């Protein structure tokens, strides 16, 4: 089992920045590929980005490419999502997820999920 806890959400103005964190506990964090997903009210959960277990490779949704950066610190068991140039459409609950065999865009392939952290963007 891997337990994931997100933090860092809040209210930010359009064009601002925010950094989310996801602290993992339980099994060895560095064994897992990690993903970020988000869900806005009335919408399906959507893929944001992913990072491989070593951090050597990342992949982003087109909607956030060039604005968001995923990173991880395996020594601290922590995943990060740096969000820059935030837009109103980025407002959502953001979730981190872990998989020991998959690093893609399909949320169903991730085994473990955090409880989410809310991001609101004011115009």
ABEGO torsion letter per residue (X at the ends): XBBBBBBGBEBBBBGBBBBBBBBBBEBBAAABBBBBBBBBBGBBBBBABBBBAAGABBBBBAAABGABBBBBBAAAGBBBBBBBGBBAAABBBBBBBBBAABABABAAABABBBAEBBBBBBX
